[in-house]
Amino acid sequence: MQESAFSPNCVGLNLENASFGDHDVVKDLQEKVAQNNRAVTGPDFMTVVLLENMTPDPHTSNIVKGNVQHSVEGALTAVQRVNERYIANHGAPKVKLQLANYGNGAEDSKVAVEKIKAERDREQVVAVVGLGQSLIGTRSAASDLSQDRIAVISTMASADNMNQHLTPGRGSIEGFFRITPTNADAAKAAVNFVSQRPDADVLLIQDTNPDDIYSSTLGTKFREAYNEKFKRDLAGIERFEANDESHGSGRGEYMKGMLADARKRVCDDTPDLVYFAGRGVDLRTFLNALSEDDPCPGMSKLDVLTSDDASNIVNEELPPFPAFDVRLFYTSVATRGQWDKAGPDLKAYRDAYALFESAFAGRGFQPENLVDGYAMATYDAASIAIESAQKIPMLSMHLSEVSDWIEKFDCIDPKLGATGPIAYSADPAQQGNPVDKTMSIMRLSREDRENGAGKGTRLVQETLSRPSLNAFDPRTCG
């Protein structure tokens, strides 16, 4: 590793099992990683690299430490489950897990990518998983790794253009895959949920930060899905621009002023529902703005709907809302026990999740760490990489073929993971996008503790929603 040029942290590939620096949030898990790797001996092995922001700045980052820690726990569960079943796997190579840091905002993604590429053959890297944020830096990292035929499986990066090269005209990133649905699919699932109230007036609050491709594509795709479903436009749009640099006052203080205007717009328009197309860290500031005691004439209640970056705040206490009642909903790629209330036709999904949950608990990890979905998504990403690599004879000589085998998880033969069935389309324009993936609609409110949410906060699964509204069917999928 090397010192970051942007922060007091270390970035790159952590083969030394050293501290990532002042903001290291995974130091308590690194010994578990080291123990796993020490048990992998001899020349016949493979490595999965988990590339994330291992050092999120609590004041400016749009990812929180729990997300990162749960990602490591999910990856460890996948790797150790394979290694413990070594004999049952007929001597297939055991698996190392290596952690890599690209820093806040993926500022050091090029450093991390170059370190991974340099060690690819020696460490027998079969895939890089993680890249859990939709940013220019993570998209660039996926593109650069793909150029060297290193498979990339993103866990939570949902921006639709994450699978596209940054250079115009180059098209899709071959070798890029993801577990989470795209923003387009998340928006369709959200609109299907909104359709239960077809007459509701909906206000879109949109982050226009050009460097944050998650927020910018989320708002656009929600508006498109809404127009297609209801054959009319939204009641209104309020735009703001988040800024990671914080103008020296801390992101929260800077955004407080920005989102005060959004509250004023809510009071002026009195919508039934707000769709918030922005980061979870800024959603927190928006909710604080809504909690102000100033009355809004004509407003008695408001529903706020957003996407799964809201999982960043599930462990925090929601503010009170004295002026009018507020309910918060969000679409989630996965959550603890999400198949529990599903019908008998989805028994196979429950069984697959139960296997994962048992393995996760067997590592000594806490069940509440499954609520935000990061552990489940990272487990599935690592499992897909490992299973694909296991099918390749003389793997060490054919590391570049892993992505070819990942593509074979299609509508006919999907991977049944903890997050549900994962199938990839043969359409180049949809490179690496999971087809018609089920999402949970979660509701967060100020009530008693439940399901691992924070003090004074109640998190419940409202329902399941799909982009297409149809059950997953190999005959029509893709």
C-alpha positions in Angstrom: 0.0 0.0 0.0 0.9 3.7 -0.1 -0.2 6.9 1.6 -3.0 8.6 0.0 -2.4 12.0 -1.6 -5.8 13.2 -0.4 -6.1 12.0 3.2 -4.1 10.5 6.2 -4.9 7.0 5.0 -3.3 4.2 3.1 -4.7 3.0 -0.2 -4.0 0.2 -2.6 -4.0 -3.6 -2.1 -3.4 -4.6 1.5 -1.3 -7.8 1.2 0.5 -6.9 4.4 -2.6 -6.9 6.5 -1.6 -3.5 7.8 -3.8 -0.6 9.0 -5.5 1.5 6.4 -4.8 4.6 8.5 -6.7 7.1 10.7 -10.2 6.3 9.3 -9.7 2.5 9.0 -13.1 0.9 9.8 -12.2 -2.7 9.2 -9.2 -3.2 11.5 -11.2 -5.4 13.8 -12.0 -7.8 10.9 -8.5 -7.9 9.4 -7.3 -10.7 11.7 -10.2 -12.8 10.5 -9.1 -12.2 7.0 -5.5 -13.0 7.9 -6.5 -16.2 9.6 -8.4 -17.3 6.5 -5.4 -16.5 4.2 -2.8 -18.2 6.4 -4.8 -21.5 6.1 -4.5 -21.4 2.3 -1.2 -23.0 1.5 0.5 -24.3 -1.5 0.4 -23.1 -5.1 -3.1 -24.2 -5.9 -5.4 -21.3 -4.7 -7.4 -18.3 -6.0 -7.9 -14.8 -4.6 -11.0 -12.6 -4.5 -10.2 -8.9 -3.9 -12.7 -6.7 -2.1 -12.2 -3.2 -3.3 -14.1 -0.5 -1.3 -13.6 2.7 0.6 -12.1 1.2 3.7 -11.6 4.6 5.3 -14.8 6.6 5.0 -14.6 10.1 6.4 -17.5 10.5 8.9 -18.0 14.1 7.8 -17.9 13.9 4.1 -18.3 10.4 2.9 -21.5 9.1 1.4 -20.9 5.6 2.7 -20.8 4.7 6.4 -18.6 2.3 8.3 -21.3 -0.3 8.9 -21.8 -0.7 5.2 -18.1 -1.4 4.7 -17.8 -3.7 7.7 -20.8 -5.7 6.6 -19.3 -6.1 3.1 -16.1 -7.6 4.6 -18.3 -10.0 6.7 -20.2 -11.1 3.6 -17.1 -11.7 1.6 -15.5 -13.6 4.4 -18.6 -15.8 4.8 -18.4 -16.7 1.1 -14.7 -17.5 1.1 -14.7 -19.5 4.3 -17.7 -21.5 3.4 -15.9 -22.7 0.3 -12.7 -23.4 2.2 -14.5 -25.4 4.8 -16.1 -27.5 2.1 -12.7 -28.2 0.4 -13.1 -32.0 0.4 -16.7 -31.8 -0.8 -15.5 -29.5 -3.6 -13.2 -32.4 -4.8 -10.0 -30.5 -4.1 -11.0 -27.3 -6.0 -8.6 -24.4 -5.1 -9.0 -22.8 -1.7 -9.7 -19.1 -1.7 -7.9 -16.1 -0.2 -9.6 -12.8 0.5 -7.6 -9.6 0.1 -8.8 -6.1 1.0 -8.1 -3.0 -1.2 -8.9 0.6 -0.5 -9.7 3.3 -3.1 -10.4 6.0 -0.5 -13.1 8.6 -0.1 -15.0 9.3 -3.3 -12.8 6.7 -5.0 -10.1 9.4 -5.2 -7.3 6.8 -5.2 -9.0 4.3 -7.5 -6.1 4.4 -10.0 -3.6 3.6 -7.3 -5.7 0.6 -6.1 -6.3 -0.7 -9.6 -2.6 -0.6 -10.5 -1.7 -2.5 -7.4 -4.3 -5.2 -8.1 -3.1 -5.5 -11.7 0.5 -5.8 -10.6 -0.3 -8.7 -8.2 -2.9 -10.4 -10.4 -0.8 -13.3 -11.5 1.1 -13.9 -8.3 -2.0 -13.7 -6.2 -4.1 -15.5 -8.8 -6.9 -12.9 -8.6 -10.1 -14.3 -10.1 -12.3 -11.2 -9.6 -12.6 -7.9 -7.9 -15.8 -7.4 -5.9 -17.3 -4.5 -4.0 -17.1 -1.1 -5.7 -20.2 -0.4 -3.8 -20.7 3.3 -4.9 -21.7 4.7 -8.2 -19.0 7.3 -8.8 -16.8 8.4 -11.7 -13.8 6.8 -9.8 -15.5 3.4 -9.4 -16.6 3.4 -13.0 -13.1 4.2 -14.1 -11.8 1.4 -11.9 -14.2 -1.1 -13.4 -13.1 0.0 -16.9 -9.4 -0.2 -16.1 -9.6 -3.6 -14.5 -11.7 -4.9 -17.5 -9.0 -3.8 -19.9 -6.7 -6.4 -18.2 -9.5 -9.0 -18.3 -10.0 -9.0 -14.6 -13.7 -9.7 -13.8 -15.5 -7.1 -11.7 -18.7 -7.7 -9.7 -20.1 -4.6 -8.1 -22.3 -5.1 -5.1 -24.3 -1.9 -4.7 -23.3 0.5 -7.6 -26.7 1.0 -9.3 -26.1 3.9 -11.7 -27.2 2.7 -15.1 -24.0 3.9 -16.8 -21.7 2.1 -14.4 -21.3 -0.6 -17.0 -20.2 1.9 -19.7 -16.7 3.0 -20.4 -16.0 6.7 -19.6 -14.6 7.3 -23.1 -17.6 8.0 -25.4 -18.1 5.5 -28.1 -16.3 2.6 -26.4 -19.6 1.0 -25.3 -20.1 -1.5 -22.4 -17.4 -2.6 -20.0 -16.8 -6.3 -20.8 -16.2 -8.2 -17.6 -18.4 -5.9 -15.5 -21.3 -7.4 -13.5 -23.3 -6.3 -10.5 -25.6 -7.8 -7.9 -27.9 -4.7 -7.3 -30.5 -3.8 -9.9 -29.9 -0.7 -11.9 -31.4 2.6 -11.0 -33.8 2.1 -13.9 -35.0 -1.1 -12.4 -35.1 0.4 -8.9 -37.2 3.3 -10.2 -39.6 0.9 -11.9 -40.0 -1.1 -8.6 -40.6 2.2 -6.8 -43.2 3.4 -9.3 -44.9 0.0 -9.0 -45.2 0.7 -5.3 -46.4 4.2 -5.9 -49.1 2.8 -8.2 -51.0 1.7 -5.1 -51.9 5.4 -4.9 -52.4 6.4 -8.5 -53.8 9.9 -7.7 -50.9 10.9 -5.4 -49.1 14.1 -6.3 -45.4 13.3 -6.5 -42.5 15.9 -6.1 -39.0 14.8 -7.2 -36.1 16.2 -5.2 -33.0 15.7 -7.3 -29.3 15.9 -6.6 -27.6 17.2 -9.7 -24.0 16.7 -8.6 -22.3 15.7 -12.0 -19.7 13.5 -10.2 -22.3 11.4 -8.4 -23.8 9.2 -11.2 -26.0 7.4 -8.6 -28.1 10.4 -7.8 -28.1 11.9 -11.3 -29.3 8.7 -13.0 -31.7 7.8 -10.2 -33.8 10.9 -10.6 -33.9 10.7 -14.4 -34.9 7.0 -14.3 -37.6 7.6 -11.7 -39.2 10.4 -13.8 -39.1 8.2 -17.0 -40.6 5.2 -15.2 -43.3 7.5 -13.6 -44.2 9.0 -17.0 -44.4 5.6 -18.6 -46.6 4.2 -15.9 -49.0 7.0 -15.3 -48.9 8.8 -18.7 -48.3 12.1 -17.0 -45.4 14.0 -15.6 -44.5 14.5 -11.9 -46.2 17.3 -10.0 -42.8 19.1 -9.7 -39.0 18.9 -9.5 -36.8 20.6 -6.9 -33.1 20.4 -7.7 -30.0 20.8 -5.5 -26.3 20.0 -5.9 -24.5 18.1 -3.2 -20.8 18.8 -2.7 -18.3 16.3 -1.1 -15.8 19.1 -0.5 -18.2 20.6 2.1 -16.9 24.2 1.7 -14.9 23.8 4.9 -18.0 23.5 7.1 -18.7 19.8 7.0 -21.1 18.2 4.5 -24.1 18.3 6.8 -23.8 22.0 7.5 -23.4 22.9 3.9 -26.3 20.7 2.8 -28.5 22.1 5.6 -28.8 25.4 3.7 -29.3 23.6 0.4 -32.1 21.4 1.6 -33.9 24.1 3.5 -35.1 25.2 0.1 -36.4 21.7 -0.5 -38.5 21.9 2.6 -39.9 25.2 1.5 -40.8 23.6 -1.8 -42.6 20.8 0.0 -44.6 23.4 2.0 -45.5 25.4 -1.1 -46.5 22.4 -3.2 -48.0 20.2 -0.5 -47.3 16.9 -2.4 -48.5 13.5 -1.1 -45.2 11.9 -1.8 -41.6 13.0 -2.3 -39.1 10.9 -4.3 -35.6 11.8 -3.0 -33.0 11.1 -5.6 -29.9 11.7 -3.5 -27.4 10.1 -1.1 -28.4 8.7 2.2 -26.1 11.2 4.0 -28.1 14.0 2.4 -31.4 12.3 3.0 -30.6 12.6 6.7 -30.2 16.4 6.3 -33.5 16.6 4.4 -35.3 14.7 7.1 -33.9 17.1 9.7 -35.2 19.9 7.6 -38.7 18.3 7.5 -38.5 18.0 11.3 -38.5 21.8 11.9 -41.5 23.0 13.9 -42.6 25.6 11.3 -46.1 24.7 10.1 -46.8 23.9 6.5 -50.4 25.1 5.8 -52.4 22.3 4.2 -49.9 19.6 5.1 -50.8 16.9 7.6 -48.7 14.0 6.3 -46.0 13.2 3.8 -44.4 10.0 2.4 -40.8 10.1 1.4 -39.6 7.4 -1.0 -36.0 6.8 -2.1 -33.5 4.1 -3.1 -31.2 1.9 -1.1 -28.6 4.5 -0.2 -31.0 5.1 2.6 -29.6 2.0 4.2 -26.8 4.3 5.5 -29.2 5.8 8.1 -31.1 2.7 9.3 -28.9 2.6 12.5 -29.7 6.2 13.4 -32.6 7.7 15.3 -35.0 9.5 13.1 -35.9 13.1 14.1 -39.4 13.9 15.4 -41.8 15.5 12.9 -43.9 18.0 14.8 -45.3 19.9 11.8 -46.7 16.9 9.9 -46.4 13.1 9.9 -43.5 11.7 7.8 -43.1 8.1 6.7 -39.9 7.0 4.9 -39.8 4.2 2.4 -36.9 2.9 0.3 -36.2 0.2 -2.2 -33.5 -2.2 -1.0 -31.5 -4.7 -3.0 -31.7 -7.1 0.0 -32.4 -7.3 3.7 -32.5 -9.7 6.6 -35.2 -12.4 6.1 -36.6 -10.7 3.0 -38.2 -14.0 1.8 -39.8 -14.9 5.1 -43.3 -13.7 4.0 -43.1 -14.7 0.4 -45.4 -17.4 -0.9 -44.7 -21.2 -1.2 -43.5 -20.7 -4.8 -40.4 -18.9 -3.5 -39.4 -21.7 -1.0 -36.1 -22.2 -3.0 -35.3 -18.5 -2.3 -35.9 -18.9 1.4 -33.7 -22.0 1.4 -30.8 -20.3 -0.3 -31.1 -17.4 2.1 -31.2 -19.8 5.1 -27.9 -21.4 4.0 -26.3 -18.0 3.8 -27.7 -16.8 7.2 -26.5 -20.0 8.9 -23.0 -19.6 7.4 -22.9 -15.9 8.4 -23.9 -16.7 12.0 -21.3 -19.5 12.0 -18.6 -16.9 11.5 -19.7 -15.1 14.7 -21.3 -12.2 12.8 -24.4 -10.5 14.2 -27.8 -11.0 12.5 -28.6 -7.2 12.6 -25.6 -6.7 10.3 -27.8 -8.2 7.5 -30.3 -5.4 7.6 -28.6 -3.0 5.1 -28.1 -5.8 2.5 -24.3 -5.2 2.1 -23.3 -8.5 3.5 -25.8 -10.4 1.4 -24.8 -8.6 -1.8 -21.1 -9.1 -1.2 -21.6 -12.7 -0.3 -23.4 -13.3 -3.7 -20.7 -11.4 -5.6 -17.8 -13.4 -4.1 -19.8 -16.7 -4.5 -20.4 -16.0 -8.2 -16.7 -15.2 -8.7 -15.6 -18.4 -6.9 -18.1 -20.7 -8.6 -17.2 -19.4 -12.0 -13.4 -19.8 -11.3 -13.9 -23.4 -10.0 -15.2 -24.4 -13.5 -12.0 -23.5 -15.3 -9.3 -26.2 -15.7 -5.8 -25.1 -15.0 -7.1 -21.9 -13.5 -3.8 -20.2 -12.9 -3.2 -20.2 -16.6 -6.6 -18.9 -17.5 -7.5 -16.2 -15.0 -8.8 -14.0 -17.8 -11.6 -16.5 -18.6 -13.5 -15.9 -15.3 -15.8 -13.3 -16.7 -16.8 -15.7 -19.6 -18.1 -18.1 -17.0 -19.9 -15.5 -15.0 -21.9 -14.7 -18.1 -23.2 -18.3 -18.0 -25.4 -17.4 -15.0 -28.3 -16.5 -17.3 -32.1 -16.8 -17.3 -32.0 -20.5 -18.0 -29.4 -21.2 -15.3 -29.4 -18.3 -12.8 -27.4 -18.2 -9.6 -29.7 -18.6 -6.7 -28.0 -16.4 -4.1 -28.9 -14.8 -0.7 -30.4 -11.8 -2.6 -32.5 -14.0 -4.9 -32.0 -15.3 -8.4 -29.2 -13.6 -10.4 -29.3 -13.8 -14.1 -27.4 -11.8 -16.7 -28.7 -10.8 -20.1 -26.9 -11.5 -23.4 -27.8 -8.0 -24.6 -24.5 -6.1 -24.8 -26.3 -2.9 -23.8 -27.3 -4.6 -20.5 -23.8 -5.9 -19.8 -23.6 -7.2 -16.3 -27.0 -6.0 -15.2 -29.1 -8.6 -13.3 -32.4 -9.2 -15.0 -35.7 -8.2 -13.3 -34.4 -8.6 -9.8 -36.7 -8.5 -6.8 -36.3 -5.7 -4.4 -37.7 -5.1 -0.9 -39.7 -2.0 0.0 -38.6 -1.0 3.4 -40.3 1.4 5.8 -38.4 3.4 8.5 -40.3 5.2 11.2 -39.9 6.6 14.7 -41.1 3.6 16.7 -39.7 0.8 18.9 -36.5 -0.9 18.0 -37.0 -3.8 15.5 -35.0 -5.8 13.1 -31.6 -4.2 14.0 -32.6 -0.6 13.4 -31.3 2.2 15.6 -32.8 3.4 18.9 -36.2 5.0 18.5 -36.4 3.7 15.0 -38.5 0.9 13.5 -37.5 -0.8 10.3 -39.9 -3.2 8.6 -40.2 -4.8 5.2 -43.4 -3.4 3.7 -43.5 -5.7 0.6 -41.5 -7.1 -2.3 -41.5 -5.3 -5.7 -40.1 -6.2 -9.1 -39.5 -3.9 -12.0 -41.8 -6.0 -14.3 -44.4 -7.0 -11.6 -44.1 -10.5 -12.9 -42.6 -13.6 -11.2 -39.1 -14.5 -12.3 -39.6 -16.8 -15.3 -36.7 -18.3 -17.4 -39.0 -18.4 -20.4 -39.6 -14.6 -20.4 -36.6 -13.2 -18.5 -33.9 -11.3 -20.3 
